[in-house]
Amino acid sequence: MTGARLKGEDVYIAGLANFYIPRENVQKAYDEINQGLANAQNAKEFIQQTLTKYHKPSGRTSIDNEN
């Protein structure tokens, strides 16, 4: 136990999240989901496709405790 906090991509790397969306794309992803969800044939699939579209991990494989 270090007391270090997991942030952003660290949560994805630790396996606690299925997607990592960089800060600059969060609002775009939210807006796309918010606007398209009402017309989606399959809500779960639409959300997953949208999150996948904006999912951009850096390729890191371990948590950086120096942040």
C-alpha positions as CSV (number, residue, x, y, z in Angstrom):
1,M,0.0,0.0,0.0
2,T,1.4,3.3,-1.1
3,G,-1.5,5.6,-0.9
4,A,-0.9,6.6,-4.5
5,R,-4.0,7.5,-6.5
6,L,-4.8,6.1,-9.8
7,K,-5.7,8.7,-12.4
8,G,-6.7,8.7,-16.1
9,E,-4.9,6.0,-18.0
10,D,-3.7,4.3,-14.8
11,V,-7.2,3.1,-14.1
12,Y,-7.3,1.5,-17.6
13,I,-3.8,-0.1,-17.2
14,A,-4.8,-1.5,-13.7
15,G,-7.8,-3.2,-15.4
16,L,-10.4,-1.2,-13.6
17,A,-11.8,0.4,-16.8
18,N,-12.5,-0.9,-20.3
19,F,-11.7,2.2,-22.1
20,Y,-9.3,5.2,-21.8
21,I,-10.4,8.4,-23.5
22,P,-7.8,11.3,-23.4
23,R,-9.1,14.4,-21.7
24,E,-9.3,16.4,-24.9
25,N,-11.8,13.8,-26.4
26,V,-14.0,13.3,-23.4
27,Q,-16.5,16.0,-24.3
28,K,-16.6,14.9,-27.9
29,A,-17.4,11.3,-26.9
30,Y,-20.0,12.5,-24.4
31,D,-21.7,14.7,-27.0
32,E,-21.7,11.9,-29.6
33,I,-23.3,9.5,-27.2
34,N,-25.8,12.0,-25.9
35,Q,-26.9,13.0,-29.4
36,G,-27.0,9.5,-30.9
37,L,-28.3,7.4,-28.1
38,A,-32.0,8.2,-28.7
39,N,-31.8,7.0,-32.3
40,A,-29.6,4.0,-31.7
41,Q,-31.1,0.6,-32.5
42,N,-28.9,-1.1,-29.8
43,A,-27.9,1.3,-27.1
44,K,-25.2,-0.9,-25.6
45,E,-23.6,-1.5,-29.0
46,F,-23.8,2.2,-29.9
47,I,-22.1,3.2,-26.6
48,Q,-19.4,0.6,-27.0
49,Q,-18.7,1.6,-30.6
50,T,-18.5,5.3,-29.6
51,L,-16.1,4.6,-26.7
52,T,-14.0,2.4,-28.9
53,K,-13.8,5.2,-31.4
54,Y,-12.3,7.6,-28.8
55,H,-10.3,4.9,-26.9
56,K,-6.6,5.9,-27.2
57,P,-4.3,4.3,-24.7
58,S,-0.7,5.5,-25.0
59,G,0.8,2.0,-25.0
60,R,2.1,2.1,-21.4
61,T,2.0,-1.2,-19.7
62,S,2.6,-0.2,-16.1
63,I,1.3,2.4,-13.7
64,D,3.5,5.4,-13.3
65,N,3.5,6.4,-9.7
66,E,5.3,9.7,-10.3
67,N,2.3,11.6,-11.6
